[in-house]
């Protein structure tokens, strides 16, 4: 069997930590007197922490000092960490384990490519850290998606060329990043939103071994 690099985003792909980000941001917004909704939250998908705060401030038309921004970013992360501290294996999204098992059994290199700075502790909490041969997260990159840096680094860590990599993503920025890196993009989520992806699935339960085999053999 040939080898390909399989790269997974974390939030919304392996686990749904997006809900915890939302709750933590909602708390910050409430402090600022902003009613932060799920619709607003869509703007924060795949975006860095600093940029997320700027978007929230723009929603409320609020200007604050850099020091105040720094304090809010710390507070947001503390709240978020409190939520993820309670995570366990039950948080892994449906179908993900079958795909990871299959890739592992067939000696396919697996990496994580995530903007999250908490990727390692989350993978430890849900007990799947051992599945990953390489991890590139928010601590390792300077450019956020749609810049392809995170995925290019992940492929390099696996000693694989970018053209031999497959990326599983749930955000538009992530799909664009994979495409920019000349990788095969697999969109996990609504096709209408992730229409730029080469392949689309609502979730991992729709992905079978034949599809994975075909990706490897291409």
C-alpha positions in Angstrom: 0.0 0.0 0.0 1.3 3.5 -0.9 1.7 6.1 1.8 0.0 9.5 2.1 0.1 12.1 4.9 -3.2 12.4 6.6 -3.6 15.7 8.4 -6.5 16.5 10.7 -7.8 19.8 12.0 -8.9 19.5 15.6 -11.8 21.8 16.5 -15.0 20.6 14.8 -13.2 17.7 13.1 -12.0 15.4 15.9 -13.7 17.0 18.8 -16.3 19.8 19.1 -14.4 22.3 21.3 -16.0 25.0 19.3 -18.9 25.1 21.8 -16.4 25.8 24.6 -14.8 28.6 22.6 -18.3 30.1 22.0 -19.2 30.0 25.8 -15.8 31.6 26.7 -16.2 34.3 24.1 -19.8 34.9 25.1 -18.7 35.5 28.7 -16.1 38.1 27.5 -18.6 39.8 25.2 -21.2 40.0 28.1 -18.5 41.7 30.2 -18.3 44.3 27.4 -22.1 44.6 27.2 -22.2 42.8 23.9 -24.9 40.2 23.1 -22.8 37.6 21.3 -24.9 35.2 19.3 -24.2 31.9 17.4 -24.5 33.9 14.2 -21.7 36.2 15.3 -19.7 33.1 16.3 -19.6 31.9 12.7 -17.2 34.8 12.0 -14.7 33.4 14.5 -14.3 30.0 12.9 -10.7 29.1 12.1 -9.6 32.6 13.2 -6.8 33.4 15.8 -7.6 34.4 19.3 -6.5 38.0 18.8 -8.5 38.4 15.6 -11.5 36.9 17.3 -11.4 39.5 20.0 -11.1 42.3 17.4 -14.2 40.9 15.6 -16.2 41.0 18.9 -15.0 44.5 19.7 -16.1 45.6 16.2 -19.5 43.9 16.7 -20.0 46.1 19.8 -18.3 49.1 18.2 -16.0 49.2 21.2 -12.4 50.5 21.5 -10.2 49.4 24.4 -6.5 49.6 25.2 -3.9 47.0 24.4 -3.6 46.2 28.1 -7.3 45.6 28.4 -7.2 43.4 25.2 -4.3 41.3 26.7 -6.3 40.8 30.0 -9.4 39.8 28.1 -7.4 37.3 26.0 -6.0 35.7 29.2 -9.4 35.6 30.8 -10.9 34.0 27.7 -8.2 31.3 27.7 -8.6 30.6 31.4 -12.4 30.1 30.9 -11.8 27.9 27.9 -9.2 25.7 29.7 -11.7 25.2 32.6 -14.1 23.7 30.1 -11.6 21.5 28.3 -10.2 20.2 31.6 -13.5 18.2 32.0 -13.2 16.6 28.5 -13.0 12.8 28.0 -13.2 10.2 25.2 -17.0 10.8 24.9 -16.2 14.1 23.2 -14.6 12.5 20.1 -17.0 13.0 17.2 -18.8 10.1 15.6 -16.8 8.1 13.1 -13.4 9.6 13.8 -12.0 6.6 15.7 -12.9 4.2 12.8 -10.9 6.4 10.4 -7.9 6.8 12.8 -7.9 3.0 13.5 -7.9 2.2 9.7 -5.1 4.6 9.0 -3.0 3.3 11.9 -3.6 -0.3 10.9 -2.4 0.5 7.4 0.7 2.4 8.6 -0.4 5.7 7.1 1.3 8.8 8.7 -1.1 10.9 10.7 -0.6 14.5 11.8 -2.6 17.2 13.5 -2.7 20.7 11.9 -4.6 23.0 14.2 -4.7 26.7 15.1 -5.4 25.7 18.7 -2.7 26.3 21.3 -4.3 23.7 23.5 -4.2 20.8 20.9 -1.8 18.5 22.9 -3.7 18.7 26.2 -7.0 18.1 24.4 -5.7 15.0 22.6 -4.4 13.8 25.9 -7.8 14.4 27.6 -9.6 12.4 24.9 -6.8 9.7 25.0 -5.8 9.7 21.3 -2.5 11.5 21.4 -0.7 8.2 20.5 -2.4 8.1 17.1 -0.5 11.2 15.9 3.0 10.9 14.4 3.3 14.7 14.3 1.5 17.7 15.8 1.6 21.3 14.5 -0.5 23.7 16.5 -0.9 27.4 17.3 2.3 27.4 19.2 4.3 26.3 16.1 3.0 28.7 13.4 3.0 32.4 12.8 0.4 32.6 10.0 -3.2 31.6 10.5 -5.3 29.7 7.9 -6.1 30.3 5.0 -2.3 30.6 5.0 -1.1 27.0 4.3 1.8 27.1 6.8 0.2 24.8 9.4 -0.4 22.0 6.9 2.9 22.5 5.1 4.8 22.1 8.4 2.7 19.0 9.3 3.6 17.3 6.0 7.3 18.2 6.5 7.2 16.7 10.0 5.8 13.5 8.5 8.6 13.6 5.8 5.9 13.7 3.1 5.5 16.0 0.1 2.6 18.4 0.2 1.1 16.9 -2.9 0.9 13.6 -1.0 -1.2 15.0 1.8 -4.9 14.8 2.6 -6.5 17.3 4.9 -9.7 16.9 6.9 -11.2 20.4 7.7 -14.5 21.9 8.9 -13.7 25.6 8.1 -13.6 27.5 4.8 -10.2 29.0 5.8 -8.9 25.5 6.5 -10.1 24.1 3.2 -8.5 27.1 1.4 -5.2 26.6 3.3 -5.2 22.9 2.2 -5.9 23.8 -1.4 -3.2 26.5 -1.4 -0.7 23.9 -0.2 -1.7 21.7 -3.2 -3.1 19.1 -0.8 -6.4 17.1 -1.2 -9.0 18.8 0.9 -11.9 16.8 2.6 -14.6 19.1 4.0 -16.3 17.9 7.1 -19.6 19.8 7.4 -22.1 21.4 5.1 -21.3 21.2 1.4 -22.9 24.6 0.7 -20.3 26.2 3.1 -17.3 24.0 2.2 -17.9 23.8 -1.5 -14.2 24.6 -2.3 -13.2 21.2 -0.8 -12.3 18.3 -3.2 -14.6 16.0 -1.2 -17.4 16.7 1.2 -19.0 14.7 4.1 -21.4 15.8 6.8 -19.3 13.8 9.3 -16.9 10.9 9.6 -19.6 8.3 9.8 -20.1 8.8 6.0 -16.4 8.0 5.3 -15.7 4.3 4.5 -12.5 2.4 4.0 -13.0 2.2 0.2 -12.8 6.0 0.1 -9.7 6.1 2.3 -8.1 3.3 0.2 -8.8 5.3 -3.0 -7.1 8.4 -1.5 -4.0 6.4 -0.6 -3.8 4.8 -4.1 -4.3 8.0 -6.1 
